[in-house]
């Protein structure tokens, strides 16, 4: 991705990503092994355009960032 080439985005199921409980509580009707989203697991950044809305909303309510939010916030968690 041109916006943040240092990120390594891959598609994961919600189950594979092992999301935090506070996010999982917000998506009780989602099949964790069937729904995929696009993210960099190491930096807790997801790509909103390739993430279902319900999952994206749950991630935003946790410590995860949407790609554009992460860039705008100055790339939190990046080594200086």
PDB file of N, CA, C and O in Angstrom, chain B, residues numbered from 101:
ATOM      1  N   UNK B 101       0.841  -1.173   0.000  1.00  0.00           N
ATOM      2  CA  UNK B 101       0.000   0.000   0.000  1.00  0.00           C
ATOM      3  C   UNK B 101       0.889   1.240   0.000  1.00  0.00           C
ATOM      4  O   UNK B 101       1.884   1.320   0.721  1.00  0.00           O
ATOM      5  N   UNK B 102       0.506   2.181  -0.813  1.00  0.00           N
ATOM      6  CA  UNK B 102       1.290   3.402  -0.944  1.00  0.00           C
ATOM      7  C   UNK B 102       1.237   4.266   0.305  1.00  0.00           C
ATOM      8  O   UNK B 102       2.193   4.980   0.607  1.00  0.00           O
ATOM      9  N   UNK B 103       0.138   4.207   1.028  1.00  0.00           N
ATOM     10  CA  UNK B 103      -0.044   5.081   2.193  1.00  0.00           C
ATOM     11  C   UNK B 103       0.940   4.730   3.305  1.00  0.00           C
ATOM     12  O   UNK B 103       1.494   5.624   3.945  1.00  0.00           O
ATOM     13  N   UNK B 104       1.157   3.463   3.536  1.00  0.00           N
ATOM     14  CA  UNK B 104       2.035   3.010   4.622  1.00  0.00           C
ATOM     15  C   UNK B 104       2.759   1.730   4.191  1.00  0.00           C
ATOM     16  O   UNK B 104       2.371   0.632   4.589  1.00  0.00           O
ATOM     17  N   UNK B 105       3.803   1.872   3.383  1.00  0.00           N
ATOM     18  CA  UNK B 105       4.485   0.681   2.854  1.00  0.00           C
ATOM     19  C   UNK B 105       5.145  -0.180   3.932  1.00  0.00           C
ATOM     20  O   UNK B 105       5.488  -1.334   3.672  1.00  0.00           O
ATOM     21  N   UNK B 106       5.323   0.359   5.121  1.00  0.00           N
ATOM     22  CA  UNK B 106       5.935  -0.421   6.194  1.00  0.00           C
ATOM     23  C   UNK B 106       4.989  -1.461   6.792  1.00  0.00           C
ATOM     24  O   UNK B 106       5.428  -2.359   7.511  1.00  0.00           O
ATOM     25  N   UNK B 107       3.699  -1.343   6.498  1.00  0.00           N
ATOM     26  CA  UNK B 107       2.720  -2.308   7.005  1.00  0.00           C
ATOM     27  C   UNK B 107       2.646  -3.527   6.090  1.00  0.00           C
ATOM     28  O   UNK B 107       2.842  -3.422   4.879  1.00  0.00           O
ATOM     29  N   UNK B 108       2.366  -4.664   6.672  1.00  0.00           N
ATOM     30  CA  UNK B 108       2.225  -5.915   5.931  1.00  0.00           C
ATOM     31  C   UNK B 108       0.797  -6.418   6.080  1.00  0.00           C
ATOM     32  O   UNK B 108       0.486  -7.129   7.036  1.00  0.00           O
ATOM     33  N   UNK B 109      -0.065  -6.059   5.153  1.00  0.00           N
ATOM     34  CA  UNK B 109      -1.470  -6.433   5.229  1.00  0.00           C
ATOM     35  C   UNK B 109      -1.703  -7.831   4.664  1.00  0.00           C
ATOM     36  O   UNK B 109      -1.159  -8.200   3.623  1.00  0.00           O
ATOM     37  N   UNK B 110      -2.519  -8.592   5.373  1.00  0.00           N
ATOM     38  CA  UNK B 110      -2.957  -9.912   4.924  1.00  0.00           C
ATOM     39  C   UNK B 110      -4.418 -10.059   5.330  1.00  0.00           C
ATOM     40  O   UNK B 110      -4.909  -9.340   6.200  1.00  0.00           O
ATOM     41  N   UNK B 111      -5.098 -10.993   4.695  1.00  0.00           N
ATOM     42  CA  UNK B 111      -6.477 -11.298   5.080  1.00  0.00           C
ATOM     43  C   UNK B 111      -6.466 -12.421   6.117  1.00  0.00           C
ATOM     44  O   UNK B 111      -5.802 -13.444   5.952  1.00  0.00           O
ATOM     45  N   UNK B 112      -7.214 -12.197   7.176  1.00  0.00           N
ATOM     46  CA  UNK B 112      -7.356 -13.177   8.253  1.00  0.00           C
ATOM     47  C   UNK B 112      -8.831 -13.332   8.574  1.00  0.00           C
ATOM     48  O   UNK B 112      -9.621 -12.409   8.374  1.00  0.00           O
ATOM     49  N   UNK B 113      -9.195 -14.494   9.069  1.00  0.00           N
ATOM     50  CA  UNK B 113     -10.538 -14.608   9.634  1.00  0.00           C
ATOM     51  C   UNK B 113     -10.486 -13.937  11.004  1.00  0.00           C
ATOM     52  O   UNK B 113      -9.415 -13.743  11.580  1.00  0.00           O
ATOM     53  N   UNK B 114     -11.655 -13.592  11.507  1.00  0.00           N
ATOM     54  CA  UNK B 114     -11.720 -12.992  12.838  1.00  0.00           C
ATOM     55  C   UNK B 114     -11.130 -13.959  13.863  1.00  0.00           C
ATOM     56  O   UNK B 114     -10.450 -13.532  14.796  1.00  0.00           O
ATOM     57  N   UNK B 115     -11.384 -15.247  13.699  1.00  0.00           N
ATOM     58  CA  UNK B 115     -10.848 -16.248  14.622  1.00  0.00           C
ATOM     59  C   UNK B 115      -9.319 -16.301  14.563  1.00  0.00           C
ATOM     60  O   UNK B 115      -8.667 -16.369  15.605  1.00  0.00           O
ATOM     61  N   UNK B 116      -8.744 -16.270  13.369  1.00  0.00           N
ATOM     62  CA  UNK B 116      -7.287 -16.314  13.225  1.00  0.00           C
ATOM     63  C   UNK B 116      -6.606 -15.113  13.877  1.00  0.00           C
ATOM     64  O   UNK B 116      -5.517 -15.233  14.438  1.00  0.00           O
ATOM     65  N   UNK B 117      -7.249 -13.974  13.799  1.00  0.00           N
ATOM     66  CA  UNK B 117      -6.659 -12.744  14.313  1.00  0.00           C
ATOM     67  C   UNK B 117      -6.668 -12.671  15.832  1.00  0.00           C
ATOM     68  O   UNK B 117      -5.945 -11.868  16.422  1.00  0.00           O
ATOM     69  N   UNK B 118      -7.483 -13.506  16.469  1.00  0.00           N
ATOM     70  CA  UNK B 118      -7.562 -13.518  17.933  1.00  0.00           C
ATOM     71  C   UNK B 118      -7.797 -12.110  18.482  1.00  0.00           C
ATOM     72  O   UNK B 118      -7.013 -11.587  19.273  1.00  0.00           O
ATOM     73  N   UNK B 119      -8.888 -11.527  18.040  1.00  0.00           N
ATOM     74  CA  UNK B 119      -9.230 -10.164  18.447  1.00  0.00           C
ATOM     75  C   UNK B 119      -9.501 -10.078  19.940  1.00  0.00           C
ATOM     76  O   UNK B 119      -9.848 -11.075  20.573  1.00  0.00           O
ATOM     77  N   UNK B 120      -9.342  -8.880  20.506  1.00  0.00           N
ATOM     78  CA  UNK B 120      -9.585  -8.717  21.934  1.00  0.00           C
ATOM     79  C   UNK B 120     -11.061  -8.913  22.275  1.00  0.00           C
ATOM     80  O   UNK B 120     -11.941  -8.690  21.444  1.00  0.00           O
ATOM     81  N   UNK B 121     -11.312  -9.331  23.512  1.00  0.00           N
ATOM     82  CA  UNK B 121     -12.680  -9.615  23.955  1.00  0.00           C
ATOM     83  C   UNK B 121     -13.594  -8.409  23.808  1.00  0.00           C
ATOM     84  O   UNK B 121     -14.768  -8.572  23.476  1.00  0.00           O
ATOM     85  N   UNK B 122     -13.087  -7.199  24.047  1.00  0.00           N
ATOM     86  CA  UNK B 122     -13.947  -6.023  23.936  1.00  0.00           C
ATOM     87  C   UNK B 122     -14.450  -5.824  22.503  1.00  0.00           C
ATOM     88  O   UNK B 122     -15.551  -5.310  22.306  1.00  0.00           O
ATOM     89  N   UNK B 123     -13.668  -6.218  21.514  1.00  0.00           N
ATOM     90  CA  UNK B 123     -14.118  -6.138  20.127  1.00  0.00           C
ATOM     91  C   UNK B 123     -15.065  -7.289  19.798  1.00  0.00           C
ATOM     92  O   UNK B 123     -16.085  -7.089  19.138  1.00  0.00           O
ATOM     93  N   UNK B 124     -14.731  -8.485  20.255  1.00  0.00           N
ATOM     94  CA  UNK B 124     -15.582  -9.653  19.966  1.00  0.00           C
ATOM     95  C   UNK B 124     -16.984  -9.500  20.548  1.00  0.00           C
ATOM     96  O   UNK B 124     -17.952  -9.969  19.951  1.00  0.00           O
ATOM     97  N   UNK B 125     -17.102  -8.860  21.685  1.00  0.00           N
ATOM     98  CA  UNK B 125     -18.422  -8.659  22.302  1.00  0.00           C
ATOM     99  C   UNK B 125     -19.334  -7.814  21.422  1.00  0.00           C
ATOM    100  O   UNK B 125     -20.557  -7.900  21.532  1.00  0.00           O
ATOM    101  N   UNK B 126     -18.749  -7.004  20.557  1.00  0.00           N
ATOM    102  CA  UNK B 126     -19.531  -6.106  19.695  1.00  0.00           C
ATOM    103  C   UNK B 126     -19.981  -6.767  18.394  1.00  0.00           C
ATOM    104  O   UNK B 126     -20.734  -6.171  17.623  1.00  0.00           O
ATOM    105  N   UNK B 127     -19.525  -7.987  18.148  1.00  0.00           N
ATOM    106  CA  UNK B 127     -19.889  -8.692  16.911  1.00  0.00           C
ATOM    107  C   UNK B 127     -20.372 -10.108  17.229  1.00  0.00           C
ATOM    108  O   UNK B 127     -19.842 -11.073  16.677  1.00  0.00           O
ATOM    109  N   UNK B 128     -21.364 -10.251  18.106  1.00  0.00           N
ATOM    110  CA  UNK B 128     -21.787 -11.587  18.523  1.00  0.00           C
ATOM    111  C   UNK B 128     -22.432 -12.415  17.417  1.00  0.00           C
ATOM    112  O   UNK B 128     -22.430 -13.643  17.489  1.00  0.00           O
ATOM    113  N   UNK B 129     -22.978 -11.766  16.402  1.00  0.00           N
ATOM    114  CA  UNK B 129     -23.657 -12.513  15.342  1.00  0.00           C
ATOM    115  C   UNK B 129     -22.772 -12.781  14.126  1.00  0.00           C
ATOM    116  O   UNK B 129     -23.272 -13.169  13.070  1.00  0.00           O
ATOM    117  N   UNK B 130     -21.462 -12.578  14.267  1.00  0.00           N
ATOM    118  CA  UNK B 130     -20.514 -12.826  13.186  1.00  0.00           C
ATOM    119  C   UNK B 130     -19.876 -14.199  13.392  1.00  0.00           C
ATOM    120  O   UNK B 130     -19.447 -14.533  14.496  1.00  0.00           O
ATOM    121  N   UNK B 131     -19.818 -14.984  12.327  1.00  0.00           N
ATOM    122  CA  UNK B 131     -19.143 -16.275  12.395  1.00  0.00           C
ATOM    123  C   UNK B 131     -17.632 -16.023  12.367  1.00  0.00           C
ATOM    124  O   UNK B 131     -17.082 -15.637  11.336  1.00  0.00           O
ATOM    125  N   UNK B 132     -16.980 -16.239  13.485  1.00  0.00           N
ATOM    126  CA  UNK B 132     -15.572 -15.893  13.622  1.00  0.00           C
ATOM    127  C   UNK B 132     -14.666 -16.611  12.638  1.00  0.00           C
ATOM    128  O   UNK B 132     -13.609 -16.090  12.281  1.00  0.00           O
ATOM    129  N   UNK B 133     -15.054 -17.781  12.201  1.00  0.00           N
ATOM    130  CA  UNK B 133     -14.211 -18.521  11.263  1.00  0.00           C
ATOM    131  C   UNK B 133     -14.572 -18.274   9.802  1.00  0.00           C
ATOM    132  O   UNK B 133     -13.865 -18.738   8.907  1.00  0.00           O
ATOM    133  N   UNK B 134     -15.652 -17.557   9.549  1.00  0.00           N
ATOM    134  CA  UNK B 134     -16.083 -17.303   8.169  1.00  0.00           C
ATOM    135  C   UNK B 134     -15.810 -15.882   7.689  1.00  0.00           C
ATOM    136  O   UNK B 134     -15.641 -15.659   6.490  1.00  0.00           O
ATOM    137  N   UNK B 135     -15.764 -14.932   8.593  1.00  0.00           N
ATOM    138  CA  UNK B 135     -15.612 -13.523   8.201  1.00  0.00           C
ATOM    139  C   UNK B 135     -14.135 -13.154   8.188  1.00  0.00           C
ATOM    140  O   UNK B 135     -13.419 -13.356   9.168  1.00  0.00           O
ATOM    141  N   UNK B 136     -13.692 -12.606   7.050  1.00  0.00           N
ATOM    142  CA  UNK B 136     -12.303 -12.182   6.895  1.00  0.00           C
ATOM    143  C   UNK B 136     -12.193 -10.670   6.901  1.00  0.00           C
ATOM    144  O   UNK B 136     -13.131  -9.959   6.542  1.00  0.00           O
ATOM    145  N   UNK B 137     -11.033 -10.195   7.314  1.00  0.00           N
ATOM    146  CA  UNK B 137     -10.736  -8.771   7.204  1.00  0.00           C
ATOM    147  C   UNK B 137      -9.253  -8.618   6.897  1.00  0.00           C
ATOM    148  O   UNK B 137      -8.481  -9.565   7.048  1.00  0.00           O
ATOM    149  N   UNK B 138      -8.864  -7.444   6.474  1.00  0.00           N
ATOM    150  CA  UNK B 138      -7.514  -7.162   6.021  1.00  0.00           C
ATOM    151  C   UNK B 138      -6.803  -6.335   7.092  1.00  0.00           C
ATOM    152  O   UNK B 138      -7.296  -5.288   7.512  1.00  0.00           O
ATOM    153  N   UNK B 139      -5.622  -6.826   7.534  1.00  0.00           N
ATOM    154  CA  UNK B 139      -4.951  -6.109   8.612  1.00  0.00           C
ATOM    155  C   UNK B 139      -3.466  -6.417   8.666  1.00  0.00           C
ATOM    156  O   UNK B 139      -2.973  -7.332   8.006  1.00  0.00           O
ATOM    157  N   UNK B 140      -2.770  -5.628   9.467  1.00  0.00           N
ATOM    158  CA  UNK B 140      -1.411  -5.902   9.894  1.00  0.00           C
ATOM    159  C   UNK B 140      -1.540  -6.275  11.364  1.00  0.00           C
ATOM    160  O   UNK B 140      -1.734  -5.403  12.211  1.00  0.00           O
ATOM    161  N   UNK B 141      -1.433  -7.559  11.671  1.00  0.00           N
ATOM    162  CA  UNK B 141      -1.639  -8.035  13.040  1.00  0.00           C
ATOM    163  C   UNK B 141      -0.603  -7.489  14.015  1.00  0.00           C
ATOM    164  O   UNK B 141      -0.923  -7.241  15.177  1.00  0.00           O
ATOM    165  N   UNK B 142       0.621  -7.300  13.564  1.00  0.00           N
ATOM    166  CA  UNK B 142       1.678  -6.841  14.464  1.00  0.00           C
ATOM    167  C   UNK B 142       1.453  -5.416  14.955  1.00  0.00           C
ATOM    168  O   UNK B 142       1.866  -5.063  16.059  1.00  0.00           O
ATOM    169  N   UNK B 143       0.800  -4.599  14.137  1.00  0.00           N
ATOM    170  CA  UNK B 143       0.612  -3.195  14.501  1.00  0.00           C
ATOM    171  C   UNK B 143      -0.842  -2.839  14.812  1.00  0.00           C
ATOM    172  O   UNK B 143      -1.156  -1.682  15.091  1.00  0.00           O
ATOM    173  N   UNK B 144      -1.730  -3.843  14.762  1.00  0.00           N
ATOM    174  CA  UNK B 144      -3.153  -3.610  15.065  1.00  0.00           C
ATOM    175  C   UNK B 144      -3.759  -2.518  14.184  1.00  0.00           C
ATOM    176  O   UNK B 144      -4.427  -1.600  14.660  1.00  0.00           O
ATOM    177  N   UNK B 145      -3.500  -2.653  12.878  1.00  0.00           N
ATOM    178  CA  UNK B 145      -4.024  -1.719  11.888  1.00  0.00           C
ATOM    179  C   UNK B 145      -4.819  -2.529  10.875  1.00  0.00           C
ATOM    180  O   UNK B 145      -4.337  -3.541  10.366  1.00  0.00           O
ATOM    181  N   UNK B 146      -6.042  -2.083  10.580  1.00  0.00           N
ATOM    182  CA  UNK B 146      -6.853  -2.772   9.582  1.00  0.00           C
ATOM    183  C   UNK B 146      -7.173  -1.843   8.433  1.00  0.00           C
ATOM    184  O   UNK B 146      -7.174  -0.620   8.578  1.00  0.00           O
ATOM    185  N   UNK B 147      -7.442  -2.444   7.293  1.00  0.00           N
ATOM    186  CA  UNK B 147      -7.792  -1.693   6.084  1.00  0.00           C
ATOM    187  C   UNK B 147      -9.306  -1.708   5.956  1.00  0.00           C
ATOM    188  O   UNK B 147      -9.904  -2.734   5.630  1.00  0.00           O
ATOM    189  N   UNK B 148      -9.913  -0.569   6.213  1.00  0.00           N
ATOM    190  CA  UNK B 148     -11.363  -0.466   6.266  1.00  0.00           C
ATOM    191  C   UNK B 148     -12.084  -0.875   4.995  1.00  0.00           C
ATOM    192  O   UNK B 148     -13.190  -1.411   5.062  1.00  0.00           O
ATOM    193  N   UNK B 149     -11.484  -0.635   3.845  1.00  0.00           N
ATOM    194  CA  UNK B 149     -12.149  -0.960   2.584  1.00  0.00           C
ATOM    195  C   UNK B 149     -12.252  -2.466   2.353  1.00  0.00           C
ATOM    196  O   UNK B 149     -13.063  -2.911   1.541  1.00  0.00           O
ATOM    197  N   UNK B 150     -11.448  -3.247   3.051  1.00  0.00           N
ATOM    198  CA  UNK B 150     -11.477  -4.706   2.916  1.00  0.00           C
ATOM    199  C   UNK B 150     -11.898  -5.370   4.226  1.00  0.00           C
ATOM    200  O   UNK B 150     -11.542  -6.516   4.501  1.00  0.00           O
ATOM    201  N   UNK B 151     -12.661  -4.629   5.024  1.00  0.00           N
ATOM    202  CA  UNK B 151     -13.124  -5.135   6.314  1.00  0.00           C
ATOM    203  C   UNK B 151     -14.622  -4.913   6.413  1.00  0.00           C
ATOM    204  O   UNK B 151     -15.085  -3.796   6.182  1.00  0.00           O
ATOM    205  N   UNK B 152     -15.398  -5.941   6.749  1.00  0.00           N
ATOM    206  CA  UNK B 152     -16.842  -5.755   6.910  1.00  0.00           C
ATOM    207  C   UNK B 152     -17.139  -4.646   7.929  1.00  0.00           C
ATOM    208  O   UNK B 152     -16.435  -4.504   8.928  1.00  0.00           O
ATOM    209  N   UNK B 153     -18.180  -3.875   7.662  1.00  0.00           N
ATOM    210  CA  UNK B 153     -18.505  -2.719   8.507  1.00  0.00           C
ATOM    211  C   UNK B 153     -18.641  -3.073   9.977  1.00  0.00           C
ATOM    212  O   UNK B 153     -18.127  -2.355  10.834  1.00  0.00           O
ATOM    213  N   UNK B 154     -19.319  -4.158  10.279  1.00  0.00           N
ATOM    214  CA  UNK B 154     -19.540  -4.534  11.677  1.00  0.00           C
ATOM    215  C   UNK B 154     -18.210  -4.850  12.374  1.00  0.00           C
ATOM    216  O   UNK B 154     -18.017  -4.487  13.534  1.00  0.00           O
ATOM    217  N   UNK B 155     -17.310  -5.514  11.680  1.00  0.00           N
ATOM    218  CA  UNK B 155     -15.993  -5.829  12.245  1.00  0.00           C
ATOM    219  C   UNK B 155     -15.178  -4.548  12.389  1.00  0.00           C
ATOM    220  O   UNK B 155     -14.515  -4.355  13.407  1.00  0.00           O
ATOM    221  N   UNK B 156     -15.216  -3.680  11.397  1.00  0.00           N
ATOM    222  CA  UNK B 156     -14.484  -2.411  11.460  1.00  0.00           C
ATOM    223  C   UNK B 156     -14.949  -1.574  12.646  1.00  0.00           C
ATOM    224  O   UNK B 156     -14.124  -1.007  13.362  1.00  0.00           O
ATOM    225  N   UNK B 157     -16.249  -1.489  12.860  1.00  0.00           N
ATOM    226  CA  UNK B 157     -16.773  -0.724  13.996  1.00  0.00           C
ATOM    227  C   UNK B 157     -16.294  -1.307  15.320  1.00  0.00           C
ATOM    228  O   UNK B 157     -15.935  -0.564  16.234  1.00  0.00           O
ATOM    229  N   UNK B 158     -16.287  -2.625  15.427  1.00  0.00           N
ATOM    230  CA  UNK B 158     -15.818  -3.282  16.650  1.00  0.00           C
ATOM    231  C   UNK B 158     -14.327  -3.022  16.871  1.00  0.00           C
ATOM    232  O   UNK B 158     -13.897  -2.787  18.000  1.00  0.00           O
ATOM    233  N   UNK B 159     -13.545  -3.064  15.799  1.00  0.00           N
ATOM    234  CA  UNK B 159     -12.111  -2.810  15.925  1.00  0.00           C
ATOM    235  C   UNK B 159     -11.845  -1.368  16.350  1.00  0.00           C
ATOM    236  O   UNK B 159     -10.979  -1.120  17.188  1.00  0.00           O
ATOM    237  N   UNK B 160     -12.578  -0.425  15.783  1.00  0.00           N
ATOM    238  CA  UNK B 160     -12.406   0.987  16.158  1.00  0.00           C
ATOM    239  C   UNK B 160     -12.705   1.213  17.637  1.00  0.00           C
ATOM    240  O   UNK B 160     -12.126   2.105  18.256  1.00  0.00           O
ATOM    241  N   UNK B 161     -13.598   0.415  18.203  1.00  0.00           N
ATOM    242  CA  UNK B 161     -13.952   0.548  19.619  1.00  0.00           C
ATOM    243  C   UNK B 161     -12.891  -0.074  20.529  1.00  0.00           C
ATOM    244  O   UNK B 161     -12.964   0.064  21.750  1.00  0.00           O
ATOM    245  N   UNK B 162     -11.917  -0.748  19.947  1.00  0.00           N
ATOM    246  CA  UNK B 162     -10.838  -1.356  20.724  1.00  0.00           C
ATOM    247  C   UNK B 162      -9.562  -0.535  20.499  1.00  0.00           C
ATOM    248  O   UNK B 162      -9.630   0.646  20.159  1.00  0.00           O
ATOM    249  N   UNK B 163      -8.416  -1.161  20.688  1.00  0.00           N
ATOM    250  CA  UNK B 163      -7.133  -0.476  20.510  1.00  0.00           C
ATOM    251  C   UNK B 163      -6.619  -0.527  19.064  1.00  0.00           C
ATOM    252  O   UNK B 163      -5.490  -0.114  18.799  1.00  0.00           O
ATOM    253  N   UNK B 164      -7.427  -1.024  18.138  1.00  0.00           N
ATOM    254  CA  UNK B 164      -7.040  -1.100  16.735  1.00  0.00           C
ATOM    255  C   UNK B 164      -7.270   0.244  16.042  1.00  0.00           C
ATOM    256  O   UNK B 164      -8.084   1.059  16.475  1.00  0.00           O
ATOM    257  N   UNK B 165      -6.524   0.446  14.951  1.00  0.00           N
ATOM    258  CA  UNK B 165      -6.663   1.642  14.121  1.00  0.00           C
ATOM    259  C   UNK B 165      -7.028   1.237  12.703  1.00  0.00           C
ATOM    260  O   UNK B 165      -6.556   0.218  12.199  1.00  0.00           O
ATOM    261  N   UNK B 166      -7.861   2.031  12.069  1.00  0.00           N
ATOM    262  CA  UNK B 166      -8.071   1.913  10.626  1.00  0.00           C
ATOM    263  C   UNK B 166      -6.844   2.556   9.979  1.00  0.00           C
ATOM    264  O   UNK B 166      -6.268   3.480  10.554  1.00  0.00           O
ATOM    265  N   UNK B 167      -6.437   2.097   8.818  1.00  0.00           N
ATOM    266  CA  UNK B 167      -5.206   2.546   8.168  1.00  0.00           C
ATOM    267  C   UNK B 167      -5.080   4.069   8.148  1.00  0.00           C
ATOM    268  O   UNK B 167      -4.061   4.609   8.578  1.00  0.00           O
ATOM    269  N   UNK B 168      -6.090   4.756   7.660  1.00  0.00           N
ATOM    270  CA  UNK B 168      -5.990   6.220   7.540  1.00  0.00           C
ATOM    271  C   UNK B 168      -5.930   6.896   8.915  1.00  0.00           C
ATOM    272  O   UNK B 168      -5.270   7.925   9.069  1.00  0.00           O
ATOM    273  N   UNK B 169      -6.606   6.331   9.903  1.00  0.00           N
ATOM    274  CA  UNK B 169      -6.529   6.855  11.271  1.00  0.00           C
ATOM    275  C   UNK B 169      -5.116   6.666  11.834  1.00  0.00           C
ATOM    276  O   UNK B 169      -4.586   7.543  12.516  1.00  0.00           O
ATOM    277  N   UNK B 170      -4.518   5.513  11.538  1.00  0.00           N
ATOM    278  CA  UNK B 170      -3.171   5.214  12.012  1.00  0.00           C
ATOM    279  C   UNK B 170      -2.160   6.200  11.433  1.00  0.00           C
ATOM    280  O   UNK B 170      -1.291   6.700  12.148  1.00  0.00           O
ATOM    281  N   UNK B 171      -2.277   6.477  10.134  1.00  0.00           N
ATOM    282  CA  UNK B 171      -1.369   7.426   9.490  1.00  0.00           C
ATOM    283  C   UNK B 171      -1.586   8.826  10.064  1.00  0.00           C
ATOM    284  O   UNK B 171      -0.618   9.520  10.375  1.00  0.00           O
ATOM    285  N   UNK B 172      -2.839   9.245  10.207  1.00  0.00           N
ATOM    286  CA  UNK B 172      -3.155  10.575  10.725  1.00  0.00           C
ATOM    287  C   UNK B 172      -2.685  10.752  12.168  1.00  0.00           C
ATOM    288  O   UNK B 172      -2.341  11.861  12.576  1.00  0.00           O
ATOM    289  N   UNK B 173      -2.669   9.671  12.938  1.00  0.00           N
ATOM    290  CA  UNK B 173      -2.241   9.742  14.350  1.00  0.00           C
ATOM    291  C   UNK B 173      -0.728   9.685  14.489  1.00  0.00           C
ATOM    292  O   UNK B 173      -0.213   9.662  15.607  1.00  0.00           O
ATOM    293  N   UNK B 174      -0.016   9.663  13.390  1.00  0.00           N
ATOM    294  CA  UNK B 174       1.441   9.645  13.448  1.00  0.00           C
ATOM    295  C   UNK B 174       2.040   8.273  13.607  1.00  0.00           C
ATOM    296  O   UNK B 174       3.144   8.130  14.133  1.00  0.00           O
ATOM    297  N   UNK B 175       1.315   7.244  13.151  1.00  0.00           N
ATOM    298  CA  UNK B 175       1.795   5.860  13.159  1.00  0.00           C
ATOM    299  C   UNK B 175       2.113   5.384  14.577  1.00  0.00           C
ATOM    300  O   UNK B 175       3.260   5.047  14.869  1.00  0.00           O
ATOM    301  N   UNK B 176       1.117   5.351  15.457  1.00  0.00           N
ATOM    302  CA  UNK B 176       1.338   4.912  16.840  1.00  0.00           C
ATOM    303  C   UNK B 176       1.975   3.522  16.897  1.00  0.00           C
ATOM    304  O   UNK B 176       1.628   2.630  16.123  1.00  0.00           O
ATOM    305  N   UNK B 177       2.901   3.363  17.818  1.00  0.00           N
ATOM    306  CA  UNK B 177       3.545   2.069  18.000  1.00  0.00           C
ATOM    307  C   UNK B 177       4.757   1.844  17.120  1.00  0.00           C
ATOM    308  O   UNK B 177       5.448   0.836  17.268  1.00  0.00           O
ATOM    309  N   UNK B 178       5.028   2.758  16.212  1.00  0.00           N
ATOM    310  CA  UNK B 178       6.203   2.624  15.348  1.00  0.00           C
ATOM    311  C   UNK B 178       7.444   3.064  16.097  1.00  0.00           C
ATOM    312  O   UNK B 178       7.418   4.056  16.825  1.00  0.00           O
ATOM    313  N   UNK B 179       8.529   2.331  15.921  1.00  0.00           N
ATOM    314  CA  UNK B 179       9.807   2.727  16.532  1.00  0.00           C
ATOM    315  C   UNK B 179      10.308   4.011  15.877  1.00  0.00           C
ATOM    316  O   UNK B 179      10.223   4.185  14.662  1.00  0.00           O
ATOM    317  N   UNK B 180      10.818   4.880  16.692  1.00  0.00           N
ATOM    318  CA  UNK B 180      11.331   6.150  16.168  1.00  0.00           C
ATOM    319  C   UNK B 180      12.770   6.020  15.722  1.00  0.00           C
ATOM    320  O   UNK B 180      13.362   6.993  15.254  1.00  0.00           O
TER     321      UNK B 180
END
